[in-house]
Amino acid sequence: MIIPLAVLLAGFALRAAPLTQNRFHPDEALYATFARLIASGRDPLLSAIVVDKPPLSFYLMAAGMALFGQTEFAARLPTLFASVISIALIYQLGRRLYNRRAAALAAVILALSPMAILFAITLFTDTLLVAFLLWTFLMITRQKWSWAGFAFGLAFACKQTAIFFLPLVFVVGIIQLFYRRERGERKENIKNSALSAFSAVNSFLLPAFLSAAAIFIWDYARHAPISFWVQGYSDNNPGRLVRSNEIWPRLAAWIDLFHYLTGSRIAELVFIVGLPLLILFHRRRALAAVYDFILAGFALAFAAVYWLFAFNVWDRYLLALTPIMALLLGHVIDFAISRLQAPSRLQAPSRLQAPSRLQAAPTLITPHASRITNNHSSREAIIHHSSFIIVSLFIVSLFIPSLTASRSGYPVGGDHGAYDGIDQIAETLHTVPAGSVLYDHWLSWEWGFYLFDSPVYVSWFPGPGDLADDLRSFGRASPRYIVAPSWESFTEVQSAIEAAGFKLEVVQTANRRDGTPSFTLYRIWPK
């Protein structure tokens, strides 16, 4: 248990390192605003806003805020712990599907995955989805169908795309149901196989349906203008296949994101070359070979759907493939080590067997036998050290990218500096007189969280002309402010403000961690 615990602690340390370093990505700020509405009691059912996802992740964030305050840190705790728990879950799942060594390797790969590390401290719902799906598969492999259904219901309560994994859940479960004797479990022969499968599936579906029903009851009770299901379908349905001129650019973009699953070219080469060899040369009747084929087939189908349908090319969609890749890659390394050790086991000299009671042991230990013993021991030592070196080099190739990820060195996950300083600007705006107005065109989701319960009223304007009209009508009634992001052109807005008879005064400039400006807060004064 020492090695799994060490892997778990290393995974936690790598994920916790950037916990307070980054500000919220716009989508994260939106989700955090939902959580603040729940935690504050202002809108516990999210009735007044448009939601496109099931609510479990929002309520978990709200629980974190209720315990530790309505902060970024508190909102990120559920996904952080879900990501760490996923490491333990994949270890247990790997033991059920393969063996202890493959499970440990899979846990190491997931613990050191840059993709998993960088999403562990975000509010994207995919991290929670992955944790509940891993729990589902673990319960399925243990033939605990009711618990698996409950875990799958929680996965759906985090994100609708859990449905994509339902065929894989059933395939793995049915295989376990029919082949459990081959896994050494002491149980009676399965009679009436079809009836057993039907009963197992029903045991799964009942808690899954109850969980889904609770979500839709929540959706009905909140009396929102539009259902989360309808909004989510509208937002995420691509509605078409990709066009011919999109095929190769999209493939290149997905491959580029695929690199961040491990961050290691060595691991990618081992995976790409080793997985086909594993499937090709593994014993066909071995249950592990069946799992390899099923997991690899599902991963390819999953990737093909996101490639050939016009879904957005977003990094978080690949997070769900990270544990599958970890399991397969861990088994590839385990299989390679097993093949390396196989000749040693096959070449053990038969004449070194223990002497019988009727034989005098000293007469059997001849000089020739002694040399054979020494040669065999030397071969085993060489193979053992070779295996250790192979695993160590492989882990080192993963560890270096994981350190880069823990310093937010890869462009995946949440924000990595673009929104630095927005919290400082928000602190200043929390001190302005009540009734002040903040004009905004670029940062409405961010202000929803960072200016929650502030005295300033955020007024969104569609364009420079609309801002000028509002200033002419109301600009002298109360203090007026505007925040300019450094990546947006501010020239037209400034010209509109001056044309309306007002001028700008710099109140505060916030900088990114590299020293470059990120936001500028202006006070708008009449000329």
BELHU-V875385 format. One record per residue. N is the residue number from 1. RES is the residue in one small letter. PSI is psi in whole degrees, 0 to 359 (NA if undefined). D_FIRST is the distance of its C-alpha to the first C-alpha in whole Angstrom. Layout:
n=<N;N>
res=<RES;RES>
psi=<PSI;PSI>
d_first=<D_FIRST;D_FIRST>
//
This chain:
n=<1;2;3;4;5;6;7;8;9;10;11;12;13;14;15;16;17;18;19;20;21;22;23;24;25;26;27;28;29;30;31;32;33;34;35;36;37;38;39;40;41;42;43;44;45;46;47;48;49;50;51;52;53;54;55;56;57;58;59;60;61;62;63;64;65;66;67;68;69;70;71;72;73;74;75;76;77;78;79;80;81;82;83;84;85;86;87;88;89;90;91;92;93;94;95;96;97;98;99;100;101;102;103;104;105;106;107;108;109;110;111;112;113;114;115;116;117;118;119;120;121;122;123;124;125;126;127;128;129;130;131;132;133;134;135;136;137;138;139;140;141;142;143;144;145;146;147;148;149;150;151;152;153;154;155;156;157;158;159;160;161;162;163;164;165;166;167;168;169;170;171;172;173;174;175;176;177;178;179;180;181;182;183;184;185;186;187;188;189;190;191;192;193;194;195;196;197;198;199;200;201;202;203;204;205;206;207;208;209;210;211;212;213;214;215;216;217;218;219;220;221;222;223;224;225;226;227;228;229;230;231;232;233;234;235;236;237;238;239;240;241;242;243;244;245;246;247;248;249;250;251;252;253;254;255;256;257;258;259;260;261;262;263;264;265;266;267;268;269;270;271;272;273;274;275;276;277;278;279;280;281;282;283;284;285;286;287;288;289;290;291;292;293;294;295;296;297;298;299;300;301;302;303;304;305;306;307;308;309;310;311;312;313;314;315;316;317;318;319;320;321;322;323;324;325;326;327;328;329;330;331;332;333;334;335;336;337;338;339;340;341;342;343;344;345;346;347;348;349;350;351;352;353;354;355;356;357;358;359;360;361;362;363;364;365;366;367;368;369;370;371;372;373;374;375;376;377;378;379;380;381;382;383;384;385;386;387;388;389;390;391;392;393;394;395;396;397;398;399;400;401;402;403;404;405;406;407;408;409;410;411;412;413;414;415;416;417;418;419;420;421;422;423;424;425;426;427;428;429;430;431;432;433;434;435;436;437;438;439;440;441;442;443;444;445;446;447;448;449;450;451;452;453;454;455;456;457;458;459;460;461;462;463;464;465;466;467;468;469;470;471;472;473;474;475;476;477;478;479;480;481;482;483;484;485;486;487;488;489;490;491;492;493;494;495;496;497;498;499;500;501;502;503;504;505;506;507;508;509;510;511;512;513;514;515;516;517;518;519;520;521;522;523;524;525;526;527>
res=<m;i;i;p;l;a;v;l;l;a;g;f;a;l;r;a;a;p;l;t;q;n;r;f;h;p;d;e;a;l;y;a;t;f;a;r;l;i;a;s;g;r;d;p;l;l;s;a;i;v;v;d;k;p;p;l;s;f;y;l;m;a;a;g;m;a;l;f;g;q;t;e;f;a;a;r;l;p;t;l;f;a;s;v;i;s;i;a;l;i;y;q;l;g;r;r;l;y;n;r;r;a;a;a;l;a;a;v;i;l;a;l;s;p;m;a;i;l;f;a;i;t;l;f;t;d;t;l;l;v;a;f;l;l;w;t;f;l;m;i;t;r;q;k;w;s;w;a;g;f;a;f;g;l;a;f;a;c;k;q;t;a;i;f;f;l;p;l;v;f;v;v;g;i;i;q;l;f;y;r;r;e;r;g;e;r;k;e;n;i;k;n;s;a;l;s;a;f;s;a;v;n;s;f;l;l;p;a;f;l;s;a;a;a;i;f;i;w;d;y;a;r;h;a;p;i;s;f;w;v;q;g;y;s;d;n;n;p;g;r;l;v;r;s;n;e;i;w;p;r;l;a;a;w;i;d;l;f;h;y;l;t;g;s;r;i;a;e;l;v;f;i;v;g;l;p;l;l;i;l;f;h;r;r;r;a;l;a;a;v;y;d;f;i;l;a;g;f;a;l;a;f;a;a;v;y;w;l;f;a;f;n;v;w;d;r;y;l;l;a;l;t;p;i;m;a;l;l;l;g;h;v;i;d;f;a;i;s;r;l;q;a;p;s;r;l;q;a;p;s;r;l;q;a;p;s;r;l;q;a;a;p;t;l;i;t;p;h;a;s;r;i;t;n;n;h;s;s;r;e;a;i;i;h;h;s;s;f;i;i;v;s;l;f;i;v;s;l;f;i;p;s;l;t;a;s;r;s;g;y;p;v;g;g;d;h;g;a;y;d;g;i;d;q;i;a;e;t;l;h;t;v;p;a;g;s;v;l;y;d;h;w;l;s;w;e;w;g;f;y;l;f;d;s;p;v;y;v;s;w;f;p;g;p;g;d;l;a;d;d;l;r;s;f;g;r;a;s;p;r;y;i;v;a;p;s;w;e;s;f;t;e;v;q;s;a;i;e;a;a;g;f;k;l;e;v;v;q;t;a;n;r;r;d;g;t;p;s;f;t;l;y;r;i;w;p;k>
psi=<349;315;311;321;320;319;318;316;321;318;320;315;318;325;326;339;314;19;320;12;322;147;176;137;154;316;321;318;322;312;322;327;318;315;322;323;321;310;326;348;4;322;73;338;2;46;332;6;164;124;135;11;157;162;357;316;323;321;328;320;317;324;319;320;324;329;323;10;159;72;169;315;311;321;331;346;317;316;326;309;328;320;320;317;328;328;315;321;319;331;312;321;319;325;323;321;323;264;179;318;315;323;316;319;319;319;320;315;316;320;326;3;122;322;313;322;313;333;349;336;22;171;8;140;352;326;316;320;313;316;314;327;319;320;319;310;324;317;325;316;338;5;31;78;324;315;324;319;320;315;320;323;322;324;316;326;347;319;139;333;357;332;327;333;358;316;320;320;313;320;313;318;316;321;315;322;319;340;14;336;327;343;9;12;133;88;162;159;144;120;149;66;317;319;321;317;318;318;320;316;320;321;328;314;327;304;329;316;322;319;315;321;321;322;315;331;317;316;321;320;335;347;44;161;330;144;148;326;315;316;318;320;318;320;328;350;117;331;358;163;165;153;162;325;359;346;305;321;321;320;316;321;318;321;321;319;329;330;331;357;321;330;1;123;326;313;320;317;316;319;312;321;318;326;312;321;321;312;325;319;354;150;127;327;357;136;325;324;324;316;320;312;317;313;318;319;318;317;318;318;317;312;322;322;313;337;312;345;152;48;155;144;86;137;325;340;333;348;325;338;346;312;327;314;320;317;313;316;320;321;326;311;317;318;320;318;320;318;325;324;344;313;324;319;323;333;10;123;131;333;358;16;155;140;150;173;336;358;147;117;319;331;344;337;81;162;323;317;323;319;321;318;314;318;319;318;321;317;317;321;318;316;319;314;323;317;318;318;318;312;319;314;322;315;320;321;335;327;322;311;328;324;320;318;321;343;16;41;0;146;51;164;226;211;145;34;339;324;15;136;350;330;327;318;318;322;319;317;338;345;358;162;146;141;356;154;133;113;138;142;341;340;33;319;320;318;331;322;308;338;21;129;22;162;354;142;125;121;113;137;137;325;173;321;320;322;317;318;318;321;319;324;321;1;336;1;329;166;139;140;162;143;127;117;146;338;359;147;129;1;310;320;317;319;321;320;315;323;334;358;28;167;165;141;127;124;319;143;127;147;155;174;339;4;351;150;143;314;148;125;125;145;134;120;147;146;NA>
d_first=<0;4;6;6;6;9;10;11;12;14;15;17;18;20;21;22;24;27;27;31;32;34;36;37;38;41;39;36;39;40;37;37;40;40;37;39;42;40;38;42;43;46;45;42;43;44;47;49;47;46;43;41;38;37;36;32;31;34;34;30;31;34;32;30;33;34;32;32;35;37;35;34;30;30;31;28;26;25;25;22;20;20;20;16;15;17;14;11;14;15;11;12;15;15;13;16;19;17;14;11;12;15;12;10;14;15;13;14;17;17;16;19;21;25;26;23;23;26;27;24;27;29;31;31;30;29;25;25;27;24;21;23;24;20;20;23;22;19;21;23;21;20;24;24;27;28;25;25;29;28;25;28;31;29;28;32;33;31;33;35;34;31;34;34;30;32;33;30;28;31;30;27;27;30;29;26;28;30;28;25;27;26;22;22;23;25;28;31;33;34;37;39;37;39;39;35;35;37;36;32;34;36;33;31;34;35;33;33;37;36;34;37;40;38;38;42;43;42;44;47;47;47;50;49;52;49;46;43;43;46;46;42;44;47;45;42;45;46;49;49;48;48;51;52;52;48;46;46;45;43;41;41;40;37;36;36;33;31;31;29;26;24;27;27;30;28;25;28;30;27;27;31;31;28;28;31;31;28;30;33;31;29;30;32;31;27;25;23;27;28;25;26;29;29;27;29;32;31;30;33;35;34;35;38;39;38;40;43;44;45;42;41;39;37;33;32;32;30;27;27;26;24;21;23;23;20;19;22;22;18;20;22;20;18;22;23;21;22;25;25;24;26;29;27;26;30;32;30;34;35;37;34;33;33;37;38;40;43;43;43;39;41;43;41;39;42;42;41;38;37;37;36;33;33;33;30;28;29;29;25;24;26;24;21;22;23;20;18;21;22;18;19;22;21;19;21;24;22;21;24;26;23;24;28;27;25;29;30;32;32;34;32;31;33;36;35;39;41;41;41;43;44;42;45;48;47;47;50;51;50;53;56;58;58;59;59;58;56;57;54;54;50;48;48;45;43;46;45;42;43;46;45;48;50;53;54;55;54;56;56;58;59;61;63;66;64;63;67;68;66;67;70;70;68;67;69;68;64;62;61;58;56;53;53;50;50;50;53;56;58;61;63;61;63;66;66;66;69;71;70;72;68;67;63;62;58;56;53;51;48;46;43;40;42;45;47;49;47;49;52;54;57;60;63;66;70;72>
//
